[in-house]
Amino acid sequence: MSELVPPHGGRLTPRLLEGEELAEERERAEGLPKVRMTSRETSDLIMMGTGAFSPLEGFMGSEDWRRVCEEMRLRDGTFWPIPITLSVSGEEASRLKEGQEVALVDGESGRLMGSMVIEEIYSIDKLYECREVFRTDDPRHPGVAKVLAQGDFNLGGPVKVFSELDYPERFPGLYARPSETRGIFRERGWRTVVALQLRNPMHRSHEYIAKIALEVSDGLFVHQLVGRLKEGDIPAEVRVRCVEAVLERYFPKERVVNKAYPMEMRYAGPREALLHAVIRQNYGASHIIIGRDHAGVGDYYGPFDAQRIFYEIPEGSLAIRMFPVDWTFYCYRCKQMASFKTCPHGEEDHLMLSGTMLRRMLAEGKPVPEEFSRPEVVEILREYYSSLR
């Protein structure tokens, strides 16, 4: 029997309704006062719906918010690194009251997403949250900007979830809930499952890291983020094609599970790396790869701050373990992919390209070295950038 890592908090707590219960609750919610959610709040609601945010059962109240900011703990002591909140304006808050049930609507599509019992209406110090979670209150940071743009009041309380938007239809066979991936891992008899978080096309460095993980585990869990990214990032559908092209040609199919999830990036660096670990533990992974500047943006975090934080949290906070990897590159003298841990040669022998540099080369129609990215990936990306021009 496969013994998978337990869900965070001990059990999955999906909030997604199905069947007759869904039909009844959806019909009832049509008559409730409406609260419109931002794209981030909608994605967080879906994550609670699938159980990816277990053990959360709703948006956080004031004590959970405060303790998560200060201690990375919920009020019951459970480890949790980032506040999961729903905000409204002061005008909206004045029309609502504690104990009231409301319908939750996606602010962009107008789609009814779920319902919520308001247990608490409270205000927060948004700058304080930003400094604690993002280590900055600079409004140029995309995650900070979203927090500062929130309403002045939060609503805390349990939720019922009606919809996963169009993610299952947009990514058929790829989109998966934690219960589904856990079922796959059990069927394959896997115990050690290494998760690779991807929000970019899969280049040679990702491939190299993934194959190191395959050498020391039962299987690789490629987990692509298909929720909203910051402006200028490559669209999810394009990234998915790139990843599938590499996995199809260069990986053993029986040892890889490739799936997607709908969370919106916060770019919170170290704290978001911890949230990614919580999520992958819920999906059944025993390890998560944490590389250079995981979940970072710009120069707000050191290249290995996201690794360091795993050593700083109290023992027992997570059941999943970090799989740390160094800066990787192609070495022309070694004639292979390598890292500073394995290669003795100088930087003049290393090909080190960033995603930003690659995007610039593609946008300008410049050649991309095959040592950096597989030709199948470059072809897909050239097609995408040509369509922009």
N, C-alpha and C positions, 0 to 999 in steps of 0.2 A: 504494500500500500504506500502511496505517496504521502509524505508528511509535509505539507506546505506550511510556510510561516503563517501564524494566525493573523486575522485582520487587526488593525489598530484598535485598541480598546477591547478586543476579545471576540467581537462579532460584527458582521456586516449589518448596517442599519439603513437599507434602501428605503426611500420615501416615495418612490414612483408607484402610482396606482395603476391597476389593470382591470379589464373585464367590466363587470356590472358596477363594481365600486367606483371605477373611474368614470363611467357614464353618469352615475348618480351625483357624484361630487362635482363633476364639470357642470352639470345642469344647475345644481344649487349655487355654484360659484358665479354663474352669470348674473345673479341678482345681488351680489355683494358689492360693497364699495371697491373701486379699483385702485391699485397701487402700481404705477409704472416703474419698471426696473431698467437699469442701465445694462449694456451688453455684458459687463463683468458680473453683475448680480444675477443675470439670467444664466450665465455659464456656471456660476456657483450653485444656483438652484438645481441645475441638471446634475452637477456632481453629487449633490446630496441625494437627488433622485435615484441615481444608479448605485449608491453606496460607496462611491469613490472617496467621499469625505467622511466615511465612518470614523468615529461614532457620532458625528454631528447629526442632529435631527431637525435643525432649524437654524435661523440666523441668530447670531450671538446677542445676548443681553449685556448690560453694562459691566457686570462683574467678570464675565467671560472675556469681554473686550479688554478690560483693564489688565487682567492677569495674563492674557496672551501677549499684550504689548510689553508688559514688565518682565514676565517670567517664562513665557512660552508654555503656559499651563492653562487649562480650563479650570473653572472653579472647583471641580471635583478632583483636580490634581492630574488629569490626563494630559500628556504632552500634546501641544498644538502650537505651531510657529507663527501663523499669520491670522489676523482677525477676518472672519467671514461675516460680513454685515450687510444690511439693507438700509438705505437712507431715504429720507424724504425732506422736503423743504419745511420751513417753519409754518407756512400757510397750510400745507397738507397735514402736518402734525396736529394743528389746532382743530382739524375736522375729524381726527381719529381719537379713539380712547382705548385704554388698556382693557383687555378682555374681549375686544371686538374681533370678528373674523373678516378678513379682506381677501379679495382675489388678486393674484399676482400676474401682471401682464408684461410681456416683453415690449420695451419701449420702442423698438425699431420696427418690428413686424405687426405689433398690436395683438399678438397671439396670446390667448389665455394659457398661462404656464402652470398655475397651481393656486393654492390657497394657503392662508396663514392665520393663526390665532395670535393676536398681538398681546404678548405678556408684559412688554415693557416698551415705553417710549422714552428715549434719553438722548442727551446731547454729549458730544465728545470734543476733545481737543485734537483737531485733525493734524496740526503741526507736530504735536507730540507723537501721534501714531506714525507719522512719516519718519520722524527721527529714530524711533525705536525699530520700525520694520525695515525701512529702506536705508537707514543710516544717513539720511539727508532729507532736507525739506526744500531742496532745489526744485522749483516748478518745471524745469526743463527735463527732469527725470520723468519718463512716461507713466510710471506707477504712482509717483507723487502727484502728478498732474491730475490723475483720476481721483485720488483721495480728496485733493483740495476742491475738486469740482462737485463732490458729493453734496447732498442736502445737509442741513445743520443738525438734523435729528436722525437717530437710528431706531429701527423697529426690531425688537427681539421676540422670538417665539418659534414654535414648531411649525413645520410646513408639510403640505401634501403636494406632490408633484404630478402634473398631468401629461407633460410633453417633454420630449428631447429635441424639440425643434425639428429640423430636417436632417440632422446628422446621420441617422441610420440610413436614410435614402441617398444622401450625398456620398456616403462612404460605405456602400453595401459590402458586407464580408470583412470590413476593416474596423468599423466602429464596434466596440464591445464594452460590456459592463463587467465589473469585477467578478461576479458569480460565473460569468461565461469563461473568462480566462482561467480562473481557478479550476473549472471543469476540464479545460483543455490540458492544463499542466498535470492534473491527476490522471487523466486518461493516458498521458505519455509516461507516467511514472516518474516525473521530475520532482526533485527535492530542492536542488540548488538552481535557482532561476535568476539570471542577471538581467536587469532592466537597463535599456539604453534609451534615455529621453532624447527625442529629436524634435527640434523646431526649425531645422535647416535641411536642405538637400543632403544626402549621404555622400560625403567625399571620402577620399582615401584614408584620411585620419580617422574618421568615424569607423570605416571598415576595419582598419588595423586594430583599433580599440575593441571592437565587437568580436574580432577573431581571438584576441587574447582572452576575452571573457569565455568564449566557447571552449577554449582549451582546458579551462579549470571548472566548468560547470556542466550541469545536465542539459541546459538549454538557454538560448538567448531570447529575451523578450524585447523586441523593438517596439517602442511605444511612442507613437507620433502625436504631437500636440496639433490639433486642427481647429482650436478656438482662435479667437482674434489675436493678432500680433500688432506691433507698432507699424506706423506708416512706413512704407519702403521695403518691408520684409516680403519675401516671396510667398505668393498665395498657397494655401494648403493643397489644393488640387495639383499644382505643379510640383510641390515638394513630395507629395505622395507618389507621383509617377517616377520621380528620381529615385526614391528609396526602393520602390518595387523593381526598378530596372537593375539595381545593384544586387538586391537579394535574389532575384531570379537567376542571375548569371554567375554569382560568385559565392553563394552560401548554400550549405546543405539544407534542403527544405525541411527534413524531419527534425532538425535541431533548432529551428527558428520559428517563433510565433510573432507575427507582425500585426499590430492592432493600433487603433487611434482612440483618442479621448478628447472631450470638447472644452477643456478649461482655457480661459483667457490668461495670457501671460501678464504677470505683474512686474517682471524684471527686478525682483527684490533680492537678487544675488544669493547670499548665504541662507537667508531665511526661506527663500523660495526653494532652494535645494532641499531643505528639510521638509517642506510641504510636498515636493515631488517624491521624497522618500516615503512619507505617510501614504500617499496615493498608491505608489507601487507596492507597498506592503499590502494594502487592501486588494490590489489586483493579484496578489499571490507571489510576488517576487521576493527572493531572499536577499538579494543584493541590488544596489543601484550604482551605475557608473557615474562618478563625479569627476569631470575633467577641468580644464582651464576655464575660468570665468563662467562657471555654470549659472545659468539664469541671470547673467549680468547684462549691463548695457553701458556704453560709454566707458568712462574711467572712474566710475563710482566705487568699484570694488577691486581689491587686489586679485591677481590671477588665480590664487589658490585659497582665497578667503572661504569659498564654499566648501572646501575640504576641511579647513581648520575648524569650522563650527561643529562638525560632527564629533570632534574630539573634546569640544567644550561643553556639550550638553551632558546632563547627568546620565550615568550608566543606567540602562534599562528603559530609557525614554522611547526607544524604538526597537522592534524585533528585527527589522531589516538592517543590513550592514552596508556600509559604504564600500564601493570598489574604486579606490582612487587611481587616477591615471595622470601621468605627466604630460607636458607639452609634447605633441607628436609632429613629425615632419618626414619628408623624404630626404635621405642622405645619399648624395651622388657617389661618395666613396664606399659606403656600405652597400650601395645599389639596392636599397630597400627602405621601407618605412621603419622609423626608429623613434626613440625618445632620448631625452638627456640622461636617462637612467641606463640606456643600452648602447649609446653611440659615443665614441671617444673623439669624434672629429669636430672641427671648428664650425662656426656659423657660416663661414664662406662656402661650406660644402652642403648646407641645408637649404631645402626649399620650404619656406614658411610663408604661406599665404593666408590672409584672414578672409572671412566671408565678405567683408566690406570691399577688400581689394578684388576679390573674385567677381563680385557684382559689377564693379567699375570696369573690369576687363571685358566682361560679357556685354555690358551696355555700350562700350566703345568698339565692340567687334574685334578685340584683340585676341590672339591665340592663348589658350589655357594649357599649361603643361599637363601631359597625361599623368605625370607623377603626382599631381595634386588632385585630379578628379577623373573618374572613368569617362571615356568618350561618350558612353550612352547618356551619362548625366549631363555633360556639357552640351550635347545635341538638344536635349529637352530644354535646358536653360536658354540656349541660343534662340530656340523657337519662341520661347516666352518673351525674351527681350526684343526680338524682332517684331513681335506683335504690338509691343508698346510703342515702337518707333513708327 
